[in-house]
Amino acid sequence: MVVEALIALLGGHAPLLAAIVLLVAPGLALLPLLPERARRDLVTALAAAPALGFVASSVALITVASIGLSLDGLVIRLVEAALVGVGLALPGRPEPALRLRREDALVAAGLLLAVLAGVILEGRVIRGSPVPGNDWAKYVLYADEIRNHKSLLIDNPFWMLGVPFREDPGVPAIYGAFLVLGGQSATVLVHGIWVFAVIAILTTFVFVRSLWGPAAGVVGALLWAVLPISQDILGWHGLPNLAALSMLLLVLLYSACLFVGDRLPLAQTTGFGLTLIALAATHRLSLLVGLGALAIMVATAFVLGDLRRMGGAAASRTT
């Protein structure tokens, strides 16, 4: 973050560092917000960081825009620095061991294989220009207007009667912030869906690995990478759907932890709520799916007589 800010201070731009500032840095700093199962080892924690970074950055940027602050480079960098500062200040932050055991190396290799397979197959759908579908155009346009107006709630001058943009603000907030920090042409965002496709593979690994072990996590990530449904989303450029998938998997992970009786201290309960907010901001229909899944889980727990135990786990606090 410091390097990116210094480059900007000197009048330059670093798009890759801008993406790291928006997605990776806050995700790594806020790892204590994840269930303990998702940060037991280095590979899982690193795989979870981009999705968690999207959760935190999108909610924070939408919040500051909603209270009237201008989404310029200074405000965006201060927001990201604040997220990292809050994460580093979380009390008793348990960190995964910064060492790669042999079994962790094998898991990392399997996950990289899944990501590589996903990228190759995704390339068969969206490599080159123009990309398929037509939804990409409105996200590129909205992000460019966010950069121009330094705001999220703006009128769409290219639509009849100039009504406000009607896209869910989660992804556009990140896209707009990236254009502000990265200084690139908005056309680069035509292929921004690649990033969210990779994050979906990583988050699938985190979800499955946290509940059923590392081998299952690698298989789950590989299946998501190669199954046609993941390429189908790319075919019509379902950008918010793809981003919401990662949020939905995190919501289901928190819920599953409660279901099996894991304790969620205050930081992790906060992470659960923050992820639900991010899901609502990313794709409202996916939020309804997530709430439906939660309702089924609560009903199942009620039938099994575990509802009181789940409530106790959610309300518990650990030091």
C-alpha positions as CSV (number, residue, x, y, z in Angstrom):
1,M,0.0,0.0,0.0
2,V,2.8,2.4,0.9
3,V,4.6,1.7,-2.4
4,E,1.4,2.3,-4.4
5,A,0.8,5.6,-2.6
6,L,4.4,6.8,-3.2
7,I,4.1,6.0,-6.9
8,A,0.8,8.0,-7.0
9,L,2.5,10.8,-5.1
10,L,5.2,11.0,-7.8
11,G,2.5,11.1,-10.5
12,G,2.6,7.5,-11.6
13,H,0.2,4.6,-11.6
14,A,0.6,0.9,-10.8
15,P,-2.5,-1.0,-11.8
16,L,-1.4,-4.3,-10.3
17,L,-0.6,-2.6,-6.9
18,A,-4.0,-0.9,-7.1
19,A,-5.7,-4.3,-7.3
20,I,-3.6,-5.6,-4.4
21,V,-4.6,-2.5,-2.3
22,L,-8.3,-3.0,-3.0
23,L,-8.5,-6.8,-2.6
24,V,-5.5,-8.5,-1.2
25,A,-4.2,-6.1,1.5
26,P,-7.5,-5.7,3.4
27,G,-8.2,-9.4,3.1
28,L,-4.9,-10.4,4.6
29,A,-5.3,-7.9,7.4
30,L,-8.8,-8.9,8.3
31,L,-8.2,-12.7,8.4
32,P,-9.4,-12.8,12.0
33,L,-12.9,-12.1,10.7
34,L,-13.0,-15.5,9.1
35,P,-14.0,-18.7,10.9
36,E,-11.1,-20.5,12.6
37,R,-11.5,-23.4,10.1
38,A,-10.7,-21.0,7.2
39,R,-7.3,-19.9,8.6
40,R,-5.8,-23.0,10.1
41,D,-3.1,-23.1,7.4
42,L,-1.3,-20.7,5.2
43,V,-2.7,-21.9,1.9
44,T,-6.4,-21.6,3.0
45,A,-5.8,-18.2,4.5
46,L,-4.1,-16.9,1.4
47,A,-6.9,-18.3,-0.8
48,A,-9.6,-16.6,1.3
49,A,-7.9,-13.2,1.3
50,P,-9.2,-11.8,-2.1
51,A,-12.8,-12.6,-1.3
52,L,-12.6,-11.2,2.2
53,G,-10.8,-8.1,0.7
54,F,-13.7,-7.6,-1.7
55,V,-16.2,-7.9,1.2
56,A,-14.4,-5.2,3.2
57,S,-13.5,-2.8,0.4
58,S,-16.9,-2.9,-1.3
59,V,-18.8,-2.2,1.9
60,A,-16.4,0.5,3.1
61,L,-16.4,2.3,-0.3
62,I,-20.2,2.2,-0.6
63,T,-20.4,3.5,3.0
64,V,-18.1,6.5,2.5
65,A,-19.9,7.3,-0.8
66,S,-23.3,7.2,0.9
67,I,-22.3,9.7,3.5
68,G,-21.2,12.1,0.8
69,L,-17.4,11.7,0.6
70,S,-15.8,12.0,-2.8
71,L,-14.4,8.7,-4.1
72,D,-11.1,10.3,-5.1
73,G,-7.6,8.8,-4.8
74,L,-7.0,10.2,-1.3
75,V,-10.3,9.0,0.2
76,I,-10.0,5.5,-1.4
77,R,-6.4,5.1,-0.1
78,L,-7.4,6.3,3.4
79,V,-10.3,3.8,3.4
80,E,-8.1,0.9,2.5
81,A,-5.5,2.0,5.0
82,A,-8.2,2.2,7.7
83,L,-9.3,-1.3,6.9
84,V,-5.8,-2.7,7.2
85,G,-5.2,-0.7,10.4
86,V,-8.4,-2.1,11.9
87,G,-7.4,-5.6,10.9
88,L,-4.0,-5.3,12.4
89,A,-5.4,-3.9,15.6
90,L,-7.8,-6.8,16.2
91,P,-7.0,-8.2,19.6
92,G,-5.4,-11.6,19.8
93,R,-5.2,-12.1,16.1
94,P,-4.3,-15.7,15.5
95,E,-2.1,-16.1,12.4
96,P,-1.6,-19.3,10.4
97,A,1.9,-20.6,10.6
98,L,4.1,-18.9,8.1
99,R,5.6,-22.1,6.9
100,L,4.8,-24.5,4.1
101,R,4.8,-28.1,5.2
102,R,5.1,-30.9,2.6
103,E,1.3,-31.6,2.8
104,D,0.6,-27.8,2.4
105,A,2.9,-27.7,-0.6
106,L,0.9,-30.5,-2.2
107,V,-2.4,-28.8,-1.5
108,A,-1.0,-25.5,-2.9
109,A,0.1,-27.3,-6.1
110,G,-3.3,-28.9,-6.5
111,L,-5.0,-25.5,-6.0
112,L,-2.7,-23.9,-8.6
113,L,-3.6,-26.7,-11.0
114,A,-7.3,-26.0,-10.5
115,V,-6.7,-22.2,-11.1
116,L,-4.6,-22.9,-14.2
117,A,-7.3,-25.3,-15.6
118,G,-9.9,-22.6,-14.8
119,V,-8.0,-19.9,-16.6
120,I,-7.4,-22.1,-19.7
121,L,-11.1,-23.0,-20.0
122,E,-12.2,-19.4,-19.2
123,G,-9.9,-18.2,-22.0
124,R,-11.9,-20.3,-24.5
125,V,-14.9,-18.2,-23.6
126,I,-13.6,-14.7,-22.9
127,R,-10.1,-14.4,-24.4
128,G,-9.7,-11.6,-26.9
129,S,-12.1,-8.9,-27.9
130,P,-15.0,-8.4,-28.1
131,V,-16.0,-10.6,-25.2
132,P,-19.3,-12.5,-25.4
133,G,-22.5,-11.1,-24.0
134,N,-23.5,-7.5,-23.6
135,D,-23.7,-6.9,-19.8
136,W,-20.0,-6.0,-19.7
137,A,-20.7,-2.6,-21.3
138,K,-22.8,-1.3,-18.5
139,Y,-20.2,-2.2,-15.9
140,V,-17.5,-0.5,-17.9
141,L,-19.6,2.6,-18.4
142,Y,-20.7,2.8,-14.7
143,A,-17.1,2.5,-13.5
144,D,-15.9,5.2,-15.8
145,E,-18.7,7.5,-14.7
146,I,-17.8,6.7,-11.0
147,R,-14.3,7.8,-11.8
148,N,-15.5,11.0,-13.5
149,H,-18.1,12.0,-10.9
150,K,-16.3,10.5,-7.8
151,S,-19.6,9.1,-6.6
152,L,-21.8,6.0,-6.8
153,L,-25.3,7.6,-7.0
154,I,-25.1,9.3,-10.3
155,D,-27.4,9.7,-13.3
156,N,-26.9,7.6,-16.4
157,P,-26.6,10.1,-19.2
158,F,-26.8,7.4,-21.8
159,W,-30.2,6.0,-20.7
160,M,-33.6,7.4,-21.4
161,L,-34.5,10.3,-19.1
162,G,-31.1,10.1,-17.4
163,V,-32.2,7.8,-14.6
164,P,-29.6,6.7,-12.0
165,F,-27.5,3.7,-12.7
166,R,-29.4,0.7,-11.4
167,E,-26.6,-1.9,-11.0
168,D,-25.9,-3.3,-7.5
169,P,-23.0,-1.2,-6.3
170,G,-20.7,-3.8,-4.9
171,V,-18.6,-4.6,-8.0
172,P,-18.9,-1.1,-9.6
173,A,-17.5,0.4,-6.3
174,I,-14.4,-1.8,-6.7
175,Y,-14.2,-1.2,-10.5
176,G,-14.5,2.6,-10.1
177,A,-11.9,2.7,-7.3
178,F,-9.5,0.6,-9.5
179,L,-9.8,3.1,-12.3
180,V,-9.1,6.0,-9.9
181,L,-6.0,4.3,-8.5
182,G,-4.8,2.5,-11.6
183,G,-5.2,5.4,-14.0
184,Q,-6.0,3.1,-16.9
185,S,-8.6,3.3,-19.7
186,A,-12.0,1.9,-18.7
187,T,-11.7,-0.6,-21.5
188,V,-9.4,-2.7,-19.3
189,L,-12.4,-3.6,-17.2
190,V,-13.9,-5.6,-20.1
191,H,-11.7,-8.4,-19.0
192,G,-12.0,-7.7,-15.2
193,I,-14.3,-10.7,-14.9
194,W,-11.2,-12.9,-15.1
195,V,-10.3,-11.8,-11.6
196,F,-13.6,-12.7,-10.1
197,A,-13.6,-16.1,-11.9
198,V,-10.3,-16.9,-10.2
199,I,-11.5,-15.7,-6.8
200,A,-14.5,-18.0,-7.2
201,I,-12.2,-21.0,-7.6
202,L,-10.2,-19.9,-4.6
203,T,-13.3,-19.4,-2.4
204,T,-14.7,-22.8,-3.5
205,F,-11.5,-24.3,-2.2
206,V,-11.7,-22.4,1.1
207,F,-15.3,-23.5,1.6
208,V,-14.8,-27.2,0.9
209,R,-11.4,-27.4,2.5
210,S,-12.7,-25.8,5.8
211,L,-15.5,-28.4,6.1
212,W,-14.1,-31.6,4.6
213,G,-10.4,-31.3,4.4
214,P,-7.6,-30.3,2.0
215,A,-8.1,-33.1,-0.5
216,A,-11.8,-32.4,-0.8
217,G,-11.0,-28.7,-1.1
218,V,-8.7,-29.2,-4.1
219,V,-11.3,-31.5,-5.8
220,G,-14.0,-28.9,-5.2
221,A,-11.9,-26.1,-6.7
222,L,-11.0,-28.3,-9.7
223,L,-14.7,-29.2,-10.3
224,W,-15.8,-25.6,-10.2
225,A,-13.0,-24.7,-12.6
226,V,-13.9,-27.3,-15.2
227,L,-17.7,-27.7,-14.9
228,P,-19.5,-25.9,-17.8
229,I,-21.7,-23.9,-15.5
230,S,-18.7,-21.7,-14.5
231,Q,-18.0,-21.0,-18.2
232,D,-21.7,-20.4,-18.9
233,I,-21.6,-17.4,-16.5
234,L,-18.7,-15.9,-18.4
235,G,-20.7,-16.4,-21.7
236,W,-23.2,-13.7,-20.7
237,H,-20.8,-11.8,-18.5
238,G,-22.6,-12.4,-15.3
239,L,-20.1,-10.3,-13.3
240,P,-22.1,-9.6,-10.1
241,N,-23.4,-13.2,-10.1
242,L,-19.8,-14.5,-10.2
243,A,-18.7,-12.1,-7.4
244,A,-21.7,-12.9,-5.3
245,L,-20.9,-16.6,-5.6
246,S,-17.8,-16.1,-3.5
247,M,-19.8,-14.0,-0.9
248,L,-22.4,-16.8,-0.8
249,L,-19.8,-19.4,-0.1
250,L,-18.5,-17.4,2.8
251,V,-22.0,-17.0,4.1
252,L,-22.6,-20.7,3.9
253,L,-19.2,-21.3,5.6
254,Y,-20.1,-19.2,8.6
255,S,-23.5,-20.9,8.7
256,A,-22.0,-24.4,8.5
257,C,-19.6,-23.5,11.4
258,L,-22.6,-22.6,13.5
259,F,-24.4,-25.7,12.5
260,V,-21.6,-28.0,13.6
261,G,-21.2,-26.1,16.9
262,D,-18.1,-24.0,16.3
263,R,-17.9,-20.9,18.4
264,L,-17.9,-17.6,16.6
265,P,-16.4,-14.8,18.7
266,L,-17.2,-11.2,18.2
267,A,-14.7,-10.6,15.3
268,Q,-16.1,-13.6,13.4
269,T,-19.7,-12.7,14.1
270,T,-18.8,-9.2,12.7
271,G,-17.3,-10.9,9.6
272,F,-20.5,-12.9,9.1
273,G,-22.6,-9.7,9.2
274,L,-20.2,-7.8,6.9
275,T,-20.3,-10.7,4.4
276,L,-24.1,-10.6,4.3
277,I,-24.0,-6.8,3.7
278,A,-21.5,-7.3,0.9
279,L,-23.7,-10.0,-0.6
280,A,-26.7,-7.7,-0.6
281,A,-24.6,-4.9,-2.2
282,T,-23.2,-7.3,-4.9
283,H,-26.3,-9.1,-6.1
284,R,-29.7,-8.9,-4.5
285,L,-31.1,-12.1,-6.0
286,S,-28.1,-14.0,-4.6
287,L,-28.9,-12.5,-1.2
288,L,-32.3,-14.1,-1.4
289,V,-30.7,-17.4,-2.2
290,G,-28.4,-17.0,0.8
291,L,-31.2,-16.1,3.1
292,G,-33.2,-19.1,1.8
293,A,-30.2,-21.4,2.6
294,L,-30.0,-19.9,6.1
295,A,-33.7,-20.4,6.6
296,I,-33.3,-24.1,5.7
297,M,-30.4,-24.4,8.0
298,V,-32.3,-22.9,10.9
299,A,-35.3,-25.1,10.2
300,T,-33.1,-28.2,10.1
301,A,-31.5,-27.2,13.4
302,F,-34.9,-26.7,14.9
303,V,-36.0,-30.1,13.9
304,L,-32.8,-31.7,15.2
305,G,-33.1,-29.7,18.5
306,D,-29.8,-27.8,17.9
307,L,-31.2,-24.3,17.5
308,R,-30.3,-23.3,21.1
309,R,-26.7,-24.6,20.7
310,M,-26.3,-22.7,17.4
311,G,-27.5,-19.5,19.1
312,G,-25.1,-20.0,21.9
313,A,-22.2,-20.5,19.5
314,A,-23.1,-17.3,17.6
315,A,-23.3,-15.3,20.9
316,S,-20.2,-16.8,22.5
317,R,-17.1,-14.7,23.1
318,T,-13.6,-16.0,23.4
319,T,-10.6,-14.2,24.5
